[in-house]
Amino acid sequence: MSDWDVIVVGGGIWGLSCAYACAKRGQTVALFEAGKIGQGASGGVVGAMSPNVPESWNAMKQFQFDALASAESFWATVDAKSGLRSGYGRIGRVMPITSARDLVLGQERAVNVDKFWQGRFQWTVLDSHPLIPEPLSPYGVTHDTLSARMYPAHAVASLARACRLSGVEIFENRSVTGISSGIVYGDWGEAFASAIIIAGGTDGFTLLDAHLGCVTGTGVKGQAALLGCDLQDAPQLYADGVYVIPHEGGVTAVGSTAEKTWDAPDTVDEKLEAVIERARAIFPALGDAPVLKRWAGVRPKARRRYPMLGPVPTLNGVFSAMGAYTIGFGIAHAVGEVLADFAGGGTYDLPKNYSVNWHME
Ligand SMILES: Cc1cc2nc3c(=O)[nH]c(=O)nc-3n(C[C@H](O)[C@H](O)[C@H](O)COP(=O)(O)OP(=O)(O)OC[C@H]3O[C@@H](n4cnc5c(N)ncnc54)[C@H](O)[C@@H]3O)c2cc1C
């Protein structure tokens, strides 16, 4: 006899998305979080939701496109249920074109987009954009209307409340130290469910390592900052490795570092100051806006880089929602639906490179 239909391990954006999707289907759900909800990579400030370029189309690009296209209505529903704001906004994205070759590619993508993005969103080549200095964009800029943003910590809060209102039982400060089919263990005891979803971010990989006999993933630290800068309805900006993400409420995020090694997962240092200075130098609109917050977290990267989703070999009824890496927010709700299919006893026609088996090859 199980305590719940589904146990989710981890209270970041992926664990909450899985719990919400399962609860919506009428399953009883418990979510076990080692510390506080959103204490991992999902509690940050950046929150870009951006597409792949519309060319060389494949199943992964289709999955990501479908997720990005449906994110707006998903987050509107969550926010309506929770009464909170995730900060979702489909603001688009602008990037400079820096070579003649990239101009040709951009023009080809502007044609491809009708087919791959189903005529619902545009990818346009423009002469310039007021927020991108002309010396940086000698061949113009690309503008897409599919990209969006949310404020990560607010999205987590909104989804957590929507989960609770949907009947998900959330247990904080309950670290899971072991799993087997139908059971999760910790120093608090054990709990039983027909299906177990592991969504533990970077720390969660060790739960899989023990069963799969290898290092299933690692973490890449990132540091980012929130500036008191009101760019109003401006799109996301990306140039020279720097992201600028305008948020609601007169604030703008800039990021990020990508650090394969680090001493502490949540400390900020001079590498972040360098990113902030570079952002100010590239985008004059940031001016000398004050830094309101400095933040660091660790992105969960599966061993072969792509998300690692679905059934875990050798563990019947245990499923992975791991490896969000750099695209966690854009596809979170779609990952939730996939895992709810599996946890409900069904299947999902996943892109091959997203399966746990592919990661183990
Ligand atoms: C600086 C920075 C900028 C980023 N920018 C973007 C961006 O612009 N767009 C984007 O899409 N993504 C971005 N990301 C990545 C994004 O934050 C992650 O992809 C996403 O948050 C991962 O979500 P998750 O739920 O898988 O993991 P997490 O948010 O890390 O959640 C995992 C949770 O599981 C808990 N946990 C771990 N082990 C256990 C256990 N044994 N028992 C119980 N609980 C456990 C942890 O405490 C944690 O709360 C960025 C990341 C960083 C660091």
The ligand as an ORCA input file, in Angstrom:
! r2SCAN-3c Opt
* xyz 0 1
  C      23.342     32.246    -12.946
  C      22.345     31.337    -13.590
  C      21.577     31.823    -14.638
  C      20.645     31.005    -15.259
  N      19.891     31.521    -16.268
  C      18.939     30.757    -16.828
  C      18.100     31.294    -17.823
  O      18.220     32.461    -18.171
  N      17.139     30.492    -18.352
  C      16.988     29.180    -17.949
  O      16.098     28.501    -18.461
  N      17.787     28.647    -17.032
  C      18.750     29.405    -16.461
  N      19.545     28.882    -15.513
  C      19.419     27.452    -15.221
  C      18.214     27.157    -14.349
  O      18.323     27.904    -13.164
  C      18.151     25.656    -14.088
  O      18.071     24.976    -15.331
  C      16.923     25.252    -13.271
  O      16.671     26.154    -12.238
  C      17.132     23.848    -12.699
  O      15.954     23.488    -12.029
  P      15.882     22.117    -11.252
  O      14.533     22.076    -10.626
  O      16.305     20.993    -12.113
  O      17.030     22.214    -10.120
  P      17.107     23.095     -8.798
  O      16.428     24.398     -8.946
  O      18.528     23.123     -8.381
  O      16.247     22.290     -7.770
  C      16.648     21.050     -7.219
  C      16.111     20.972     -5.802
  O      16.268     19.635     -5.336
  C      16.664     19.676     -3.982
  N      17.362     18.435     -3.692
  C      18.567     18.023     -4.156
  N      18.858     16.806     -3.699
  C      17.827     16.430     -2.908
  C      17.570     15.285     -2.127
  N      18.434     14.269     -2.079
  N      16.411     15.228     -1.415
  C      15.501     16.244     -1.480
  N      15.715     17.365     -2.207
  C      16.858     17.456     -2.909
  C      17.563     20.904     -3.894
  O      17.647     21.391     -2.560
  C      16.869     21.867     -4.834
  O      15.958     22.716     -4.169
  C      20.475     29.663    -14.856
  C      21.226     29.187    -13.776
  C      22.149     30.015    -13.156
  C      22.924     29.479    -11.988
*
